[in-house]
Amino acid sequence: MCKARACGRGSMTVHSGASDLIAECVTIMEYNGSAEDIARCTHTHPTLSEAVGEAARMAWSGQPLNS
C-alpha cells in the first residue's frame, strides 16, 4: 500500500494511485485555487481523478455530477 499526503487545506489519501489524486490537489493549492476551480475542470471517465472532481463539486455546489 502506498501512502501520500498533501497537507494545508485538508487533502489526504491512502491508495496505490494516491499520486494521481494528490497531483491535482497540490496544483490547486499552489495556485490558491478553490473547490470551485477543481469542480469546473474536466475529469475524464473512468479515472481516479474523477473522484477528486466529484468531491470538489459536492463541496462547491452541494450536488454530485453523477448520482
N, C-alpha and C positions, 0 to 999 in steps of 0.2 A: 504494500500500500504506500502511495506517495502522499506526502503532506506538503501543502503550500499555504501560505497565508499572506494576505495584504492587509495591513492594519492602517488605521487612520480614520476611516468612516464606516467601519463595520463590515468589511468583506472578508469572509473566511470560507474555505472549502477543504475537505479532505477527500481526495479521489485520485484515481490513476490518471485522469485527464485534467487535474487541477490547473496545470499551467495554461491550458486553453481558456479556462474560466477566469483565472486571475488576470490574464493579459488585458482583457477588456476593462476590467475594474481599475487596474493600475493606470491605464491610459486615461480614463475618465478622471481619476483622482489627480493625475499630473496636470491636467488642464482645467482643474477646478470645475468639472462638469457635474451634472446632477442626474437623478434617476430619469428625468425627462429626456436628457440628452441620449442616454442609453436606449430608452424606450423608442425614440424616434429613429434609431439606426436600424438598418436591415439586418435581420438574423436569419440565415439560411436554415432550411429544414431538410433533413434532421441533423442537427449538430448540438454539441454541448453548450455552445454559446447561446443557443436559443433559450436555454433556461435562465441565463442572465437577463436577456431581454424581457422574458416573461415576468421575472421578479421585479424588474425595474418598472415595467408597465403597471403592475399591481400597486407598487409604491407610489407611482405618479398619478395614475388615473383611478385606481381602485377597481379596475376591470381587467380581467385577463384577455389576451388576444385569442387564445384557444381555450374554450371551456366545454 
